[in-house]
């Protein structure tokens, strides 16, 4: 790395972290005042309030990093242009591609960091934040667990395990219910192919019921259907079911595979899966725009104008991206198109813009 590379990288990275810190502080302040009434009405402790907001930080950072890359590049190269440093570099025969290399390299690094955050940190942190909010603060029922793509849920006298919950149909697949006595000894076990919510109770289908009567042999019964009085409604199980934001790429991909095997429509989750990957690469695209716009404004307008237009284009990405994702989730357009269309369009714009200012 040359002296010039180190200089550009230092100025850009310092600006990036300053912008990221400013955005993060602003978000936390706004989010705190939006939720303060909920915390106070539930007599939340200071530790719960602080813990909740700390667990939201990874998700906020992962979401804001692409915007921070854009703004850091706009500010850094805008200042370079205003101070005629870009002119000096070009006068020494240094191309814009060479000048932009440290920023593009850092943008690529942010892409990888964003993926790792969303894969290994953000899902668990989001889950813990929701747990603090709903269980510890709002005193709702203790959650179950979503492990190995199976859902476990414990009530007062039973433990439920089911392979899949289809919220749209209020249907559980691969149901196992273990009933326990006060000493946690197994009283009976029910295995069913599925359970359907009928409006006021659950109806099990293709049932195998095993009753344990002391030291005697278990009594086994096969039943086509069995109505059971379970206090839990579909809403209770919905809390346990993870959302796409609470799953990493691999976990979501595995869940989609299971949905397909069970014959359910996985379009919504497929869109979210492609969206996770598409969002990772936007940092590199916005870095390219952030470098090119100050150069363009140097020729055709003020730096402030270039930064303003660049910010509009950058943040328009999120609006269009969210819109196309909603179309993909509803099945209006294919999931791949929904997730990648915005990246492709913005990427073409970025490359064309960069090539023009580099000539």
C-alpha positions as a printed Julia matrix, in Angstrom:
359×3 Matrix{Float64}:
   0.0     0.0     0.0
   1.45    3.35   -1.08
   1.46    6.58    0.92
  -1.43    7.83   -1.23
  -3.44    4.68   -0.54
  -2.88    5.04    3.2
  -3.88    8.71    3.11
  -7.11    8.09    1.19
  -7.96    5.03    3.28
  -7.36    6.9     6.55
  -9.51    9.87    5.58
 -12.29    7.65    4.29
 -12.34    5.19    7.2
 -12.32    7.96    9.82
 -15.24    9.62    8.06
 -17.04    6.28    7.78
 -16.85    5.55   11.49
 -17.83    9.12   12.37
 -20.93    8.89   10.16
 -21.77    5.41   11.48
 -21.46    6.56   15.09
 -23.59    9.64   14.41
 -26.31    7.56   12.73
 -26.23    4.96   15.49
 -26.56    7.55   18.27
 -29.39    9.28   16.42
 -31.24    6.0    15.94
 -30.86    4.96   19.58
 -32.13    8.32   20.84
 -35.17    8.26   18.54
 -35.91    4.6    19.3
 -35.59    5.22   23.04
 -38.17    8.0    23.04
 -40.49    5.94   20.83
 -40.44    3.04   23.3
 -40.1     4.86   26.61
 -43.86    4.78   27.27
 -43.93    1.02   26.76
 -40.99    0.54   29.11
 -42.4     2.82   31.82
 -45.92    1.37   31.66
 -44.45   -2.1    32.25
 -42.1    -0.92   35.04
 -39.01   -1.99   33.11
 -35.71   -1.76   34.93
 -32.8     0.32   33.68
 -30.87   -2.89   32.96
 -33.7    -4.18   30.75
 -33.93   -0.9    28.82
 -30.17   -0.76   28.26
 -29.95   -4.46   27.36
 -32.77   -4.18   24.84
 -31.12   -1.29   22.99
 -27.68   -2.93   23.1
 -29.09   -6.04   21.45
 -30.56   -3.91   18.64
 -27.16   -2.38   17.82
 -25.87   -5.2    15.52
 -29.0    -5.02   13.35
 -28.84   -1.23   13.15
 -25.13   -1.27   12.27
 -25.64   -3.91    9.56
 -28.49   -1.91    8.05
 -26.71    1.45    8.17
 -23.27    0.41    6.92
 -24.06    0.74    3.19
 -25.46    4.26    3.71
 -22.4     5.16    5.76
 -20.11    3.92    2.98
 -21.95    6.17    0.52
 -21.87    9.26    2.73
 -18.25    8.71    3.77
 -17.19    8.46    0.11
 -19.23   11.54   -0.84
 -17.77   13.6     2.0
 -14.18   12.39    1.6
 -13.97   12.87   -2.16
 -16.02   16.05   -1.96
 -13.38   17.51    0.34
 -10.61   16.21   -1.91
 -12.22   18.0    -4.85
 -12.77   21.24   -2.94
  -9.13   21.27   -1.84
  -7.99   20.51   -5.42
  -6.33   17.31   -4.25
  -8.01   15.29   -7.01
  -6.64   17.75   -9.59
  -3.15   17.33   -8.14
  -3.43   13.55   -8.25
  -4.59   13.59  -11.86
  -1.82   16.03  -12.78
   0.64   13.4   -11.59
  -0.89   10.84  -13.91
  -2.96    9.0   -11.31
  -6.26    7.74  -12.7
  -9.56    7.92  -10.85
  -9.64    4.13  -10.76
  -6.32    4.15   -8.91
  -7.54    6.9    -6.56
 -10.76    5.04   -5.79
  -9.07    1.7    -5.1
  -8.81    2.05   -1.27
 -12.47    3.07   -1.02
 -13.66    0.24   -3.24
 -11.52   -2.22   -1.28
 -13.07   -1.02    1.97
 -16.52   -1.24    0.39
 -15.79   -4.88   -0.46
 -14.62   -5.44    3.12
 -17.9    -3.96    4.41
 -19.79   -6.4     2.16
 -18.07   -9.33    3.86
 -18.49   -7.83    7.31
 -22.17   -7.22    6.66
 -22.69  -10.84    5.67
 -20.89  -12.12    8.77
 -22.92   -9.82   11.03
 -26.2   -10.92    9.49
 -25.19  -14.56    9.62
 -23.67  -14.96   13.08
 -24.55  -11.93   15.23
 -27.72  -10.13   14.16
 -30.18  -13.1    14.25
 -29.3   -14.05   17.83
 -29.22  -10.4    18.95
 -32.63   -9.69   17.38
 -34.06  -12.78   19.06
 -32.73  -11.7    22.46
 -34.04   -8.14   22.01
 -37.52   -9.48   21.23
 -37.33  -11.8    24.24
 -36.5    -8.91   26.55
 -39.32   -6.83   25.11
 -42.09   -9.43   25.16
 -41.17  -11.78   28.0
 -39.1    -9.79   30.49
 -40.75   -6.39   30.06
 -44.31   -7.1    28.87
 -44.52  -10.3    30.96
 -45.9   -12.43   28.17
 -45.62  -16.23   28.16
 -42.17  -17.79   28.25
 -41.08  -18.5    24.72
 -40.22  -21.85   23.31
 -37.15  -22.52   21.25
 -36.46  -22.82   17.53
 -33.62  -25.32   17.16
 -32.49  -27.46   14.25
 -35.51  -26.17   12.32
 -37.87  -27.68   14.91
 -39.95  -25.75   17.41
 -40.1   -26.62   21.1
 -42.7   -25.08   23.38
 -43.4   -25.71   27.08
 -46.68  -25.02   28.87
 -47.65  -25.81   32.46
 -48.14  -29.57   32.03
 -46.91  -30.39   28.54
 -44.0   -30.06   26.15
 -44.78  -29.56   22.47
 -42.48  -30.33   19.6
 -43.43  -29.76   15.98
 -41.46  -29.69   12.78
 -43.28  -26.88   11.06
 -45.86  -24.18   11.76
 -47.83  -22.79    8.82
 -49.35  -19.54   10.16
 -51.45  -18.88    7.04
 -53.3   -22.17    7.58
 -53.03  -22.36   11.39
 -51.57  -25.81   10.92
 -48.81  -27.66   12.81
 -46.87  -30.45   11.09
 -45.1   -33.36   12.76
 -46.63  -32.84   16.21
 -45.43  -34.49   19.41
 -47.06  -33.67   22.76
 -45.62  -35.03   26.01
 -47.83  -34.68   29.1
 -46.05  -34.56   32.45
 -47.16  -34.78   36.07
 -46.05  -32.48   38.88
 -42.87  -34.52   39.3
 -42.08  -34.26   35.57
 -42.79  -37.94   35.0
 -44.18  -38.8    31.58
 -47.93  -39.54   31.73
 -48.7   -39.83   28.05
 -47.37  -38.97   24.64
 -49.26  -38.05   21.5
 -47.73  -38.19   18.03
 -49.72  -36.79   15.11
 -49.07  -36.08   11.45
 -50.56  -32.62   11.84
 -52.76  -30.41   14.0
 -55.33  -27.97   12.65
 -56.77  -25.02   14.59
 -60.58  -25.09   14.27
 -61.23  -21.74   15.9
 -61.47  -22.8    19.53
 -59.29  -25.9    19.81
 -56.71  -28.05   18.04
 -57.69  -31.13   16.06
 -54.97  -33.74   15.62
 -54.92  -36.05   12.6
 -53.34  -39.5    12.12
 -52.77  -39.86   15.84
 -50.72  -42.33   17.85
 -51.44  -41.99   21.59
 -49.26  -43.76   24.15
 -50.4   -43.81   27.8
 -47.94  -44.79   30.51
 -49.71  -46.49   33.43
 -47.15  -46.96   36.17
 -45.18  -50.21   35.83
 -47.64  -51.7    33.36
 -46.97  -51.82   29.66
 -47.86  -48.61   27.83
 -51.28  -48.5    26.22
 -51.05  -47.58   22.52
 -54.01  -46.3    20.51
 -54.28  -45.27   16.88
 -56.89  -42.63   16.08
 -57.81  -40.9    12.81
 -58.54  -37.62   14.62
 -58.37  -36.37   18.16
 -59.59  -33.05   19.54
 -57.35  -31.78   22.32
 -57.82  -28.92   24.72
 -54.58  -26.97   24.47
 -54.49  -23.54   26.05
 -52.05  -22.29   23.43
 -53.51  -20.67   20.3
 -51.76  -20.13   16.94
 -50.68  -16.7    18.18
 -48.7   -18.33   20.99
 -46.83  -20.55   18.55
 -46.35  -17.66   16.15
 -44.16  -15.95   18.75
 -41.83  -18.95   18.75
 -41.61  -19.11   14.95
 -38.57  -17.16   13.8
 -38.87  -14.42   11.22
 -36.39  -14.08    8.36
 -34.62  -11.3    10.28
 -34.02  -13.73   13.15
 -32.41  -16.35   10.91
 -29.06  -16.38    9.19
 -28.6   -17.3     5.54
 -27.92  -20.99    6.16
 -30.73  -21.4     8.67
 -33.22  -19.66    6.39
 -32.11  -21.77    3.41
 -32.6   -24.94    5.46
 -36.04  -23.75    6.57
 -37.05  -23.07    2.96
 -35.95  -26.58    2.01
 -38.16  -28.01    4.72
 -41.12  -25.88    3.62
 -40.78  -27.27    0.11
 -40.54  -30.83    1.36
 -43.76  -30.36    3.31
 -45.49  -28.96    0.22
 -45.85  -25.35    1.4
 -45.29  -22.17   -0.58
 -41.87  -20.76    0.29
 -42.0   -17.72   -2.02
 -41.91  -15.19    0.8
 -38.93  -16.82    2.47
 -37.12  -17.32   -0.85
 -37.44  -13.59   -1.5
 -35.99  -12.83    1.93
 -33.14  -15.28    1.29
 -32.14  -13.62   -1.98
 -32.63  -10.23   -0.34
 -30.08  -11.08    2.35
 -27.4   -11.68   -0.3
 -28.39   -8.78   -2.54
 -28.25   -6.32    0.34
 -24.69   -7.39    1.16
 -23.34   -6.17   -2.2
 -24.98   -2.74   -2.15
 -22.07   -1.33   -0.11
 -19.73   -1.8    -3.08
 -22.21   -0.19   -5.49
 -22.76    2.81   -3.24
 -19.01    3.18   -2.74
 -18.65    3.52   -6.52
 -21.38    6.17   -6.62
 -19.83    7.96   -3.67
 -16.54    8.27   -5.52
 -18.02    9.28   -8.86
 -20.5    11.94   -7.78
 -18.04   14.48   -6.34
 -15.99   14.14   -9.54
 -19.1    14.81  -11.62
 -20.11   17.81   -9.51
 -16.63   19.23   -9.97
 -17.45   19.58  -13.67
 -21.15   20.4   -13.73
 -22.09   21.93  -10.39
 -21.21   22.48   -6.79
 -19.98   19.8    -4.42
 -23.04   20.24   -2.22
 -25.25   19.6    -5.23
 -23.35   16.43   -6.06
 -23.57   15.18   -2.48
 -27.28   15.98   -2.35
 -28.06   14.14   -5.57
 -25.86   11.24   -4.53
 -27.65   10.92   -1.19
 -31.03   10.96   -2.96
 -29.93    8.16   -5.29
 -28.42    6.18   -2.44
 -31.42    6.33   -0.15
 -33.79    5.76   -3.06
 -32.23    2.32   -3.17
 -33.9     1.36    0.11
 -37.31    2.56   -1.07
 -37.13    0.67   -4.37
 -35.5    -2.37   -2.71
 -38.27   -2.6    -0.11
 -40.91   -2.19   -2.82
 -39.52   -4.94   -5.06
 -39.13   -7.25   -2.06
 -42.8    -6.75   -1.21
 -43.68   -7.68   -4.8
 -41.55  -10.79   -4.52
 -43.05  -11.85   -1.2
 -46.54  -11.58   -2.63
 -45.54  -13.66   -5.66
 -46.07  -10.84   -8.16
 -42.51  -11.18   -9.48
 -39.95  -14.0    -9.04
 -37.91  -13.86   -5.79
 -34.59  -13.54   -7.66
 -35.85  -10.57   -9.67
 -37.36   -8.96   -6.59
 -34.09   -9.13   -4.66
 -31.59   -8.32   -7.4
 -33.4    -5.89   -9.73
 -32.53   -2.82   -7.65
 -28.88   -3.86   -7.37
 -28.58   -4.43  -11.11
 -30.15   -1.08  -12.01
 -28.13    0.87   -9.46
 -24.98   -1.04  -10.38
 -25.33   -0.12  -14.06
 -25.88    3.53  -13.1
 -22.79    3.44  -10.87
 -20.54    1.89  -13.54
 -21.71    4.31  -16.27
 -21.23    7.28  -13.96
 -17.76    6.14  -12.92
 -16.66    5.53  -16.52
 -17.79    9.0   -17.57
 -15.87   10.84  -14.86
 -12.85    8.61  -15.42
 -12.44    9.73  -19.04
